[in-house]
């Protein structure tokens, strides 16, 4: 009876970019057991202090080494023009954008997407293993490689196409960016009325915890949920400008949801 032997080989990767996400990807690549982080590209010395100095760096596209995967972590607007400069035709080139289609890449090499669904700051450490990552490839034959590669850095890997990823990114904007703007407005109200924003933090934390076990619709509370029009009117009279408009719009949305 024959014995099947699976050989895991080191996947060679080059990282192109030096922003918030690139900083954390670089650390994840360095920590991964079966990833050979052979080189990184940065046009200038921006954020060099956040990267492992033992990883070879270049600022020339023409000096890129050969790799299995090239991870392009640049701004959405730069993906097309940047990738158009690539002269190599082998290897898999993936971008890391949530909102840009796979075909935004303008290189001759095979294309894909590796999108980590998380918010990143250079100075705040993250456990990449717990970050959901959406992947997609232009050709089926590249998918197994990208899946194997991505599972080296995350335990949560999903096959998501470009249209799904666009919608997922919109959902993420609501869940993260818009909710953070609500925190900012709440802090403005605190500052304007001379009481500390810290007083709201336990409430914010409990709200986030609730959706671990409850559907967001079930977790909703407050005057709009209760259809307390009298209290809503009192709050609206106390607000003005943009704050008043946002309060009214969101209250209307909650009331529609609870009908």
N, C-alpha and C positions, 0 to 999 in steps of 0.2 A: 504494500500500500504506500503510495507516494506521500510525501510530506510537502505541504505548501509553505513556502518561506516568503514573508513580506519584508522587503527591504525599504526602510525609511531613509531617504537621502536628504542631505542638507539643501534646502531651497535657497538659491541665491537671490537677494533682493537689493535694489537700489532705491533710495528714498529721495524724491525731488521736491524741495520746499523746506521752509523754515518757520512756518507759523505755529499757532497753538497746537493744532492737531499733529503736525509733523513732529513736534517736540515729544509728544506722548507716544506716537507710533515708533519713533526711534528707540525709545526705552523698551517698548514691547518687543520689537525686533531683536534687540540686544539680549533680552531675557529669555527669548524662546529657544528651546533646546535644539530644534531642527531647522532653524533659519540661520543662514549665513549672510549677515548684514555687511555686504562687501564695500558699499560706498554711499555717500550722500551728496546731493547737489544743492548748493545755495549760491544765488547770484552774487550776494555780498556777505558780509560777516554778521548780518542781523541774527540775533539770538544764539550766536555760537556758544555762549556761556552755558546754555541749557542742554547742549549735546555732548555726548561722549567723545572726547578728543582722540580716542584710539581708532575711531571709524574714519577711514580716508574720506576727504572732502575735495570736491572740485567745483569750480564756478564756470566750467566750460562744457557745453553739451557734447562737443566733439571728443571730450576726454572721458566720457562715460564708459565704464567697463561692461563686459557682457554679463547678463543676469537672466534668471528665469522670469522674474517679475520686476517691473518698474512701477513704483507707486508715486503718482503725481498728486501732491498735496499743495495745490496753489489755489488762488481765488477762482471762483466760478468764471469770472469774466476773462481770466487769463488761460484757461484750459486749452481752448482751441488754438490760439496763436502760439502758445508755449509748446504744445505737443507737435505742432506742424514743423518744428525745428529738428525733430528726431530724424536721423538718417538711417538708423538701424531698422531691420525688418524682422528680426527674430525676437523671441521673448514675448511676454504678455504685459501690456501697458494698462494700468488701471487708474482711474481717478477716484477721488474720495468725496465727491460732492453729493449732497442729498437731492438737489433740485435739477441738476444737469443730466441730460440723456447720455447713454453710453456713446452714441455717435458724435458727441461733442468733441471727442478725441479725434485729432486730424492726422494721425501718424499712419505709417504703412504696416506696422506690427499689429498683431492681434490685440483686441481691445476688451476691457472689462471695467467693472466698478467694484470698489470696496468702500462702503459707506458706514462708518461707526455712528450709531445714533446716540449721541451724548453731547453735552456742552463741555468745552475744554478751556482751561486757563493754564498758562505756562507754569505758574507757581503753585498750582494745586495738584497734588498727586492723585492718580486714579488707578483702580484695579482693572486693567484692560480685560481680564478674563471674564468680568461681569458685564461687559458692554455689548449690547446687541449689534451685530454687524450684518448689513444687507449686501449680498454679492450678486453679480450678474456677469456673464461673458457673452461675447459676440458669437463664439463658436462652442459647440457642445464639448469638443475635445479639450478645451481649456478649463472647463468648469471643475473637473476633479482636482486639477492642480490648485486652482484658486481656493477651493473648499479646504483642501489639505493645508494650504498655507494659512488661511484665516483661522482654522481651528488651532493652530499653534499659538495664536495670541488671544483668542476668545472662545468661551464655551457656548456662546449664543450666536450661531450663524444661521442666516435665513436666505433662501433663494427668493429674490425680489426683483421684478423687472423694472424698467425705467418709468413706466406709467404708475405702477404701484409705489415706487420710491418717491415720485413727485407728490403723490397724495399723502404718503407717510411723512414727508418733510413738512407739508402744510399742517398736518396734525401735530407735529413736533413744535412748530411755531406757536400754535395755540397753547400747547401744554407747557412749553418752556418760556419762550420770549414774551408772549402776551401775559402769562401769569406773573413773570418777573416785572413787567411794566406795572401790573396791579400792585406788587409789593412796593415799587418805586412811588406810586401815587399815594399808597397808604403811609409811607414814610414822610412824604411831603406834608400830608395832613397832620401827622405827629409833630413834625418840626414847626409847622405854622401855629400849632396850638400848645407848644412847649411841654410835651410829654414824650417819653422815650419810645423809639421804635421797638426796643427789646421787649416791651410789654406785649407785643403782638406775636413774637416768635413762637411761644408754645402753641398758640392757635394755628399758626402756619404749619408747624410740624405735625400737629394732630390732623389737620386737613389732608396733608400728604399721606399720612399713615392710613387714613380711612380707606383710600382707594386701593389699598393692598388687599382688602377683604370685601369691599362694597363697590357696586357699580357707581360711577360718579353721579348718576341721576338719583340713586338711593341715598347717597351721602350728602346731597344738597340740603342746606338749612337756611334760615334767615328770613327777612321780611317778604322778599319776592316769592320764596317757596311757600310761605303761609298766606300769600296774597293779601298782605297787610298794607293796603293802599294808603291808609292814614299815616303810618310810619314812613313809608316811602316818600310821601309828599313832604313830610317834615324834614327828611334827609335832603331832598332836592332843594328845599328852601335854604338850607344851610350851605349848599354848594353853589359854585358858579363856574362859568366857562366850560373848559374841556372836562373837568371832573364831573360836573353836573350832567353833561351829555353822555359820558361813559356810564355813569351810574344809571341813568334812565334807560339806555340801550341794553345794558346787561340785565337790569331788572325785568325788562320786557321779554328778553330772551329766556330767562329763568321761568317766568310765569307761563310762557308758551309751552315750555318743556314739561311743566308739571300738570298741564291740563289733561 
